[in-house]
Structure formats: structure tokens, C-alpha cells
């Protein structure tokens, strides 16, 4: 699409959400940032006080003193919206706010790459759970600062089908995670903890972790066709924001052979969602604080390149067309 081409030519972000909203209000209905065609949406009957804006913004500084620029505040997605936080009743449903993007990724007939960054930490209280092989989890309920969905219906504001999620699945599922560290970041294929790969990097206490994700989109949409399955990589708190990390040093890799090859691994998307799972008597509830969501086509788009003011974003796109015209004129 011309939109994506212009942005890529200028090496700008495709989408940005810095949660630059007044603290204390529900996230649902808010419409800041750019790269989206809707504001934040909740499913029918959504609990408005389970997705709220908190005061203050997270940041991240690497080993060389490079920092991600931040603005605004941050968001909380929690499975417990009660005033007392005791989970004994009231508004304890899952938090799952989503936004529809103004573009699609992964639908091209040629290989493409999408980069993401988000700063997040799990803040649900410990709720010990011991699984069938003796591993103890303190945060067993699903959480995610970035779930990618696909809705192929033009004009629809529904969340569509879940493709892949950065975070964790609910740990009552007897999946791959049974034999790994439990309170740690993972990648969940199709929303199933049985199709999950996990890292050995535990959830940070405040302030938060910087999570970088890269998806290499293969052409085609059928993962049963050789070469059509996509690959996802995640780096947690990378040491150098100025240099693209090696895939050999990724903390998480979800490849076509990581899980059952009969499971779909095509990560096309046009919707992003946050998630904090509602209270479960076995594993408690999930709560996650999220800030600084970036989506781009290059590594530096989601790390050190300055974020343009939302009011200038349209001008930046226009500038991209001018730049392309000048290049063609002088080539």
C-alpha cells in the first residue's frame, strides 16, 4: 500500500501508542497516538475500570546510555477491577482492549519484516500454583502487552482471530511450559498455552522490561506450504539500542518447527490487543502495565528514531511522497 511505502521510505513508525491520556480514566474509547483506524475498543459488556490509564511513563536505558524517548502515561490491563483489589466479587472480568490498525502486515507476495517494541511489567499479585510436574508459578493467569489479531473484513472493528501474542498463556494448560521456568516472558501461538515457547527471563519488578519483537513474514498464508510459515523473535532488555541484535541471541524464537507443524503460523495482522486474564480459582488473575507501543519496518524505528508529533505524522507521510518523487526525478 502507498501508506506503508511512504512511511518505510522515511523510516518512520507505522504505529505508535504512548498512552498520552489523563490518568485515572478508562482506556476504552480513547484515540491517541497514530497508525490506527479506531480508538481503544472493549468487547460487549467490557468492564471499563479493568483497562485504565495510570500516571507516569516507563522508560528504558541500555548499557551504553541510550534511552527510548517516552511521552504521556501508561496503561493497566487487569483481570481485577474491584476497588479493594480482593477478587471477592464485582468487576473481575478479563481486560482485553484492542485497536484496529490503519494497515495490514504480512499480506504481501514478497517477504517482509515487522518490528515491535513495548515496555511492560506484570503487576498481578502472587497466587501460587503448582503444576503436575512440580513447577510453582506465582503468575499463572494469562497476560499480554501485545497480542496480534487479524480481521479480514473491510471496515470491521472486531478483533478477529488471534495470530500470536507476546506475554504468557494461562498455566493450567498442560503445554510446553510445564518443563520451563514459569513466571517468565513467552510467545503464544494462536492464543494456546499448549503452543507456547518461553524464555528464562522472569517478569521484572517495576519499572519494567523492554520487549523487542521481530516477525519475518513469508509470502503466502498457508503454513502447510513449504516456506509459508512466519518466524518470530523476541529480545528482552537488549544491551544496545543502537545496533540491531543478532537472531542467534534472541531470548525467544518461534519458528515453523517450534511447535506442531500442523498448527497455523502465519502472522498476518491488522489489530493489536492488550490482555489481563480474569480471576481463576486455580491461578488467580493477570494484570499488566504497558507503555510505549511501537510498530515499524526497521529496528531503529522502534528504538532510537524520534517519535514525530501526532499532528506532524500526516505531514511526514506527505514528505515521504515528495522524497520518493525527488528520488525518481534525479535517478
Buried (B, 14 or more C-beta within 10 A) or exposed (E): EEEBEBBBBBEBBBBBBBBBBEEEEBBBEBEBBBBBEBBBBBEEEBBBBBBBBBEEBBBBEBEEEBEBEBBBBBBBBBBBBBEEEEBEEBBBBBBBBBBBBBBBBBBBEEEBBBBBBBBBBBBBEEBEBEBEEEBEBBBBBBBBBBBBBBBEEEEEBEBBBBBBBBBBBBBBBEBBBBEBBBBBBBBBBBBBBBBBBBBEBBBBEEBBBBBBBBBBBBBBBEBEEEEBBBBBBBBBBBEEBEBBBEEEEBBBBBBBEBBEEEBBBBBBBBBBBBBBBBBBEEBBBBBBBBBBBBBBBBBBBBBBBEBBEBEEBEEBBEBBBEEBEEEEEEE
